[in-house]
Amino acid sequence: MNYRYLRMCGKCSKDALSQSFSKVTQVTLEIGRFSNVEPEALRFCFDVVMEGSLAEDAELIIAEVDGLRVCQQCRRQLAMTTLYELVFIATALLLKLFRALK
């Protein structure tokens, strides 16, 4: 079983106990689109991983969020929906660096 899933189970139980909860009925996760975490894999094993914990039989809600990038000119955070955007940004930065070195 993946170590990340076991850590999630432990964190869920630890947080619940620290707030004196006796049962967790819902677990909501935000997963970044480029985080290398497969939401379907989480859904598939969630019940097994949470078995015997305070979150046993809890509902799993997964919200997939876009990646964020920072505009180099205005410093604003912008949504990034594809990895190609990262390639374009890296290429533009490299071009800028090479021009500065000339």
C-alpha positions as CSV (number, residue, x, y, z in Angstrom):
1,M,0.0,0.0,0.0
2,N,1.3,3.5,-0.9
3,Y,2.9,5.3,2.1
4,R,1.1,8.6,1.2
5,Y,-2.3,7.0,1.7
6,L,-1.3,5.7,5.1
7,R,0.0,9.1,6.1
8,M,-3.4,10.6,5.0
9,C,-5.2,8.1,7.2
10,G,-2.9,9.0,10.2
11,K,-3.3,12.8,9.6
12,C,-7.0,12.5,9.4
13,S,-7.2,10.6,12.7
14,K,-4.7,12.8,14.4
15,D,-6.6,16.0,13.4
16,A,-9.9,14.5,14.5
17,L,-8.6,13.4,17.9
18,S,-7.0,16.8,18.5
19,Q,-10.4,18.4,18.0
20,S,-12.1,15.8,20.2
21,F,-14.1,14.3,17.3
22,S,-15.4,10.8,17.8
23,K,-16.1,10.2,14.1
24,V,-15.1,11.6,10.7
25,T,-18.0,11.6,8.2
26,Q,-16.3,13.4,5.3
27,V,-12.8,13.9,4.0
28,T,-12.2,16.6,1.4
29,L,-9.0,16.8,-0.5
30,E,-7.7,19.3,-2.9
31,I,-5.3,17.7,-5.4
32,G,-3.2,19.7,-7.8
33,R,-3.6,18.7,-11.4
34,F,0.2,18.3,-11.7
35,S,0.8,16.7,-8.3
36,N,1.3,13.1,-9.6
37,V,-1.5,11.9,-7.5
38,E,-4.2,9.9,-9.2
39,P,-7.7,10.8,-7.8
40,E,-9.1,7.5,-9.0
41,A,-6.4,5.6,-7.2
42,L,-7.3,7.4,-4.0
43,R,-11.0,6.7,-4.5
44,F,-10.2,3.1,-5.1
45,C,-8.3,2.4,-1.9
46,F,-9.8,5.0,0.4
47,D,-12.2,2.7,2.2
48,V,-9.5,0.1,2.8
49,V,-7.0,2.6,4.1
50,M,-9.5,4.2,6.4
51,E,-10.8,0.9,7.8
52,G,-10.5,0.9,11.6
53,S,-9.8,4.6,11.8
54,L,-12.1,7.5,12.9
55,A,-12.8,8.0,9.2
56,E,-14.1,4.5,8.5
57,D,-17.1,4.8,6.2
58,A,-16.4,8.6,5.6
59,E,-17.3,10.1,2.3
60,L,-14.3,11.1,0.2
61,I,-14.6,14.4,-1.8
62,I,-11.8,15.2,-4.2
63,A,-11.5,18.6,-5.8
64,E,-8.9,18.8,-8.6
65,V,-7.3,22.2,-8.7
66,D,-5.2,23.8,-11.5
67,G,-1.5,24.4,-11.1
68,L,-0.3,27.9,-10.3
69,R,2.4,29.8,-12.0
70,V,3.8,33.3,-11.3
71,C,3.9,35.9,-14.1
72,Q,7.5,37.1,-14.2
73,Q,6.5,40.6,-15.2
74,C,3.6,41.4,-12.9
75,R,4.3,38.7,-10.2
76,R,0.6,37.6,-10.1
77,Q,-0.3,34.0,-9.7
78,L,-2.1,32.6,-12.7
79,A,-3.9,29.2,-13.2
80,M,-1.9,26.7,-15.3
81,T,-4.1,24.1,-17.0
82,T,-1.5,22.2,-19.1
83,L,2.2,21.3,-18.7
84,Y,2.8,23.0,-22.1
85,E,2.4,26.3,-20.3
86,L,5.3,25.4,-18.1
87,V,7.5,24.6,-21.1
88,F,6.6,27.9,-22.7
89,I,7.4,29.8,-19.5
90,A,10.8,28.0,-19.1
91,T,11.6,28.7,-22.8
92,A,10.8,32.4,-22.4
93,L,13.0,32.6,-19.2
94,L,15.9,30.8,-20.9
95,L,15.7,33.2,-23.9
96,K,15.7,36.1,-21.6
97,L,18.7,34.8,-19.8
98,F,20.6,34.1,-23.0
99,R,19.9,37.6,-24.3
100,A,21.1,39.1,-21.0
101,L,24.4,37.1,-21.3
102,K,25.1,38.5,-24.8
